[in-house]
Amino acid sequence: MLQLLISPARGWEDISAAGVAPGRLTRAGFYPLLAVAVISCLVKLIYKNDPAYTFIPALIAAVITFTKYFVTLFLASYAFSIFMPSIAGSANTQFKNLTCITYCLGILVLINILSNLLPIDLVIVTMLPLYVIFVVFKAARYLDVENEREGQFMILSILTLIAPPYIISFIFNHLVHLT
């Protein structure tokens, strides 16, 4: 994943060469990383100087964090299985789709962990998901997306992979504040 962050094009080449099964990747990589993200929501209790931020709001944040990435994993998997064959053609496989989804969501989870562990809110951390869009763009070649269909691929990726965690988080946070 570090190679993917430093040089996305080279990272996707390394991922292609490694050929790790997506199921193993999610079990051994994504789910433990998601668990760390959930725990990082509770770590904020140690240094957050807000008297309203007690155990219950931290627990709610942890549940929202888990839910938004878990739901996005399956939403993106479903959407990619439906739309990617028409975008990438017959060379595209579900194996590559799930690998791409898992790595890109993993980067979003890392950004969430970083955001939770920093004692202050930094604009640069808020803007890091834009870098994930670049990483997804570089995945087009890994997924065998034809050049004239890269726009469709990016729209699909943004709508099903990058936007849902933020939309789900917004909805749940809004519902929590209504009660």
Buried (B, 14 or more C-beta within 10 A) or exposed (E): EEEBBEEBEEBBBEBEEEEBEBEEBBEEBBBEBBEBBBEBBBBBEEEBEEEEEEEEBBBBBBBBBBBBBBEBBEBBBEBBEEBBBEBBEEEBBEEBBBBBBBBBBBBBBBBBBBBBEEEEEEEEBEEBBEEBBEBBBBBBBBBBBEEEBBEBBBEBBBBBBBEBBEEBBEEBEEEBEEE
